[in-house]
Amino acid sequence: MTLQEIDKNYVLQTYSRNYVNFVKGRNSVLYDADGKEYIDFGSGIAVCSVGHANPRLANAICDQASKLIHVSNLYLIEHQALLAKRLADLSGYDVATFFANSGAEANEGAIKMARKYGEVEGEVKRYKIITLEHSFHGRTITALKATGQESMHNYFGPFPDGFVYARDIRHVYDLIDDHTVAVMIELVQGEGGVQPMDKDEVRELASMLKREDILLVVDEVQTGIYRTGEVLASNLYEITPDIITLAKGLGGGVPIGAVMTTHKDILKIGEHGSTFGGNFLSTRAALEVLDILEEHKESGELDHMLLLFEKRLKHIASCNPAIFEKEVGVGFMRGLRVNEGYDAKDIIEAAFEEGVVVLKAGKNTVRFLPVLTITKEEMELGFERFERALSHL
Ligand SMILES: *Cc1c(COP(=O)(O)O)cnc(C)c1O
């Protein structure tokens, strides 16, 4: 049996897979088993924040694995404590953090916190959570119900009650009632098609919610950890959410999720937990990722590359008006909206042939989520190949 046959026979087929066999990488470069080289503009869906095979991250993981990987949350975990402090210091928010293993799981934690808040704060029990259409919050039953894409709810009900979907931020106001406890949003919708929210609208919503004692939950699973150029997109939007969730880029590829909240004693001992969450390995990796990215930001290199990347993408959009409607996004979370008559899938395949990895988002957007430590040379090479792919369409 070939590897592909083994995969098809033994792995549950829930993904539409490209059967390339990647075997190694270096920063933005990936190599397959045939030695073909690719520029990675996807970074494992915003996960490989410090690049592939980052030597500092690899060393931290090896060193930690040779000492302790896991002891359970029954004991003090040095790096977990330090990571929680680091997240508070870097974000500038007065928060405490719970550690989970994924984005969906972080959002489940956030929803539990909100539900507890609605139970104990105020006269009537509040449980309703408003989310946005086209949002994406994960694949577990509750995170899926929170996801404002009805087509993804097929087959899996009955779901937990109490989720309602707003068309956009302005529509949130119409849905609030006495039972509303939280509004949960992405500041830049990722899976939904790279859609940034309007800053003034978000800031206005945040202050209204504060006045009404309704929690603002910001799902930063994709936008968090410098993806938008700031530590958190919440920093960029200049808001102070009640709860922020993180995952994707935080561990640089090691699974970790986090729920940060200003309501530090909303959950009591025994009310939430995780076997793996925040163990030695993942928190040590995340600390190293934050060290690397903080230095990268402080040096000015991150902001410099963000601007170059944006400029190049805008240029490609304006030079190919037949194919692309416009360039969208923030920081290193960007996309090209594809015009009717062209299919993002064909563009992604053509790019892949030329040796550049890009992703799809929403209905028809080509998505770019480069590694945050991308070099100028890698970027130029990637865009050269992308342009060559467009010329073959
Ligand atoms: C990817 C993503 C999730 C789900 O994360 P998993 O780790 O796959 O569970 C949730 N919210 C947003 C905004 C995401 O981009």
The ligand as an SDF file (V2000), in Angstrom:
LIG
                    3D

 15 15  0  0  0  0  0  0  0  0999 V2000
   -9.3060   27.8720   14.0390 C   0  0  0  0  0  0  0  0  0  0  0  0
  -10.2830   28.6350   14.8360 C   0  0  0  0  0  0  0  0  0  0  0  0
  -10.9960   28.0360   15.8860 C   0  0  0  0  0  0  0  0  0  0  0  0
  -10.9090   26.5620   16.2060 C   0  0  0  0  0  0  0  0  0  0  0  0
   -9.6620   26.1890   16.6720 O   0  0  0  0  0  0  0  0  0  0  0  0
   -9.3030   24.6210   16.8090 P   0  0  0  0  0  0  0  0  0  0  0  0
   -7.9380   24.6370   17.4240 O   0  0  0  0  0  0  0  0  0  0  0  0
   -9.3460   24.0340   15.4480 O   0  0  0  0  0  0  0  0  0  0  0  0
  -10.3150   24.0290   17.7060 O   0  0  0  0  0  0  0  0  0  0  0  0
  -11.8450   28.8320   16.6400 C   0  0  0  0  0  0  0  0  0  0  0  0
  -11.9800   30.1440   16.3720 N   0  0  0  0  0  0  0  0  0  0  0  0
  -11.3130   30.7490   15.3790 C   0  0  0  0  0  0  0  0  0  0  0  0
  -11.4900   32.2070   15.1610 C   0  0  0  0  0  0  0  0  0  0  0  0
  -10.4480   30.0160   14.5700 C   0  0  0  0  0  0  0  0  0  0  0  0
   -9.8110   30.6190   13.5550 O   0  0  0  0  0  0  0  0  0  0  0  0
  1  2  1  0
  2  3  1  0
  2 14  2  0
  3  4  1  0
  3 10  2  0
  4  5  1  0
  5  6  1  0
  6  7  2  0
  6  8  1  0
  6  9  1  0
 10 11  1  0
 11 12  2  0
 12 13  1  0
 12 14  1  0
 14 15  1  0
M  END
$$$$
